[in-house]
């Protein structure tokens, strides 16, 4: 093999390797951005729930997952409409588009309907991703679910909240 052919072959290998590394770095970065957005949105939803509780003395009465999240009177987006800036807050960007199109990708713990955030000594889950309902849909954040709790924390868990099982 000539020197030129050998050099071109080495260059091709280096370029392919660099391209593959670039794709991996891009994918990991995108997943991290989506995870950060989801966690931030859950924190913002917690703030909206705190404000709702201040105004009304309790948490809203909403469905686990409403039939029409964008319009039903028992949907979280309807209940918190006065407390949030836009509909994207109800969407985890890492969930499948099919779920995103409904306008809500989190499920609500109905045991908290009409309660206060600090009623329980131990933190209780408030919201988690809809992916947690099925073993057939993977957890969206590196095989972990984001779970919002009544103390305002967002925890990462490989398993859904116990009351979903």
N, C-alpha and C positions, 0 to 999 in steps of 0.2 A: 504494500500500500504506500502510496506517495505521501510525502510530508504534508502536502496541502489537504489531501483526503483525510489523513489522520487528524490534522488540526481542526478541520470542519466537523469531524465526528465528535471530537472532544467538546467543541463549542456547542454542538447540538445537545449533547448530554447535559452540559452545564445549564443551558437555556431551559431545557425541559425540567430539570431539577428545580431551578429557580421559579419557574412557572407553577410547578406543583406546590412548592412551599408557599407561594403567593396565594394560591387558591385556598389552602388550608388556613393561613393567617386571616384571609378575608372572611371565611366561613366562621371561624372562631370569634372574630371581632363582631360580626353581625349577630351571632347568638348572644354575645355579651351585651350588646346594645339593646337587643330585645328583652333580655332578662332585666336589665337596669330600668328600661321603660315600664315593664310590668310592675316591678317593685315600687317604682315611683308612683305609678297610678294607684296602686293599693294604698300607699301612704296618703295620697290625696283623697281617696275615697274615705279613709278613716277620718280625715279632717272634716269632710262633708258630713259624715255620720255624727261626729262630735257637735257640729253646728246644729244639725237637725235635733239632736237630743237637748241641746241648750234651749232651742226655740220651743220644743214640744214636750219636753220632760221625759221622753223615752225614744227608743229606736223605732223605725217605721215597721209597719206590718206589711211585709212583702212576700212574694212567692219564692220558693226554692229556686225555680227557674220558670218565669212566666211564659205563657203561650206566645205572646207578642211583646218582647222586651221594649220595643220602641213606643208602644201605645197603651199596653194594659195598665190599669190603675194599680195593680198589685206588683208592678215591676220596680226594681231598684232605680233605673233611670228616671221613671216618672216621679217616684218619691223624693229623689234628690235633685230634681231639675233646678230648683232655686239655689242649690249649693255648689254646683259644678259649672265649669266654663264651657265644656264641650263634650260631645258624645264619645270621643276617643278614650276617655278615662275608663270606660266600661269594657275596653277591649285589651286583652293580652296579645301583643303583636306576634307572639310565638305560637298561638293556637291556629289550627287549620282555618283557612278562609271560609269554609262552610259555616263555622261557628261565628267568625267575625261578622259575617253578613247579617246575623240576627240582631246585632247591636249590643250584645252582652255575652261575655265569655267567662263570667264568674258565677258560681252558685252560692246562694245565701243560706246561712244556718237559720232555719225557721224557728228554732228554739229560742232565738233572741228577739223574736217579734214582741214589741211592746215592753221590752226590758231596757235596762240601762247598761252602758258599757262596763261599768264597774260593779255590777251586781254580784259577780262571782269572785271568790278569793283567788282562784287560779284563772289564768287567761283561757278564754274559750274562742274557738275559731269562728270567724265571721264570714269570710269569703275564701274560696279557693277556685282554681281554674276548672272549667267544665271537663277538661280531659280526665280529671280524677274520677269521673263516673264510670269509666270503662277501662278494662285491662287492654282492650284492643287499640286504644289511642294512647301513645306514649306521653309521659310527663314532658312538658314543653321546655324545661330548663335543665339540660344535662341530666335528664332522667329524674328531675326533682320538680315538685310542685311548689308554688309560692302560696303560702297560707297567711292571711291577715287575721290577727288575734285582737281580742278586746283590750289589750294593753297597748295597742298601736304598733306592735312589732309585726314584721313580715318574716316568717321563718321558711326555710327551705327543707323539704321533706321528700324522701323517696316513696313514702306511702301517703295516701289521702288521709284526711282527718278520720278518726276512729268511727264517728257516727255515720260516715258515708258507707262503711263496710257492711 
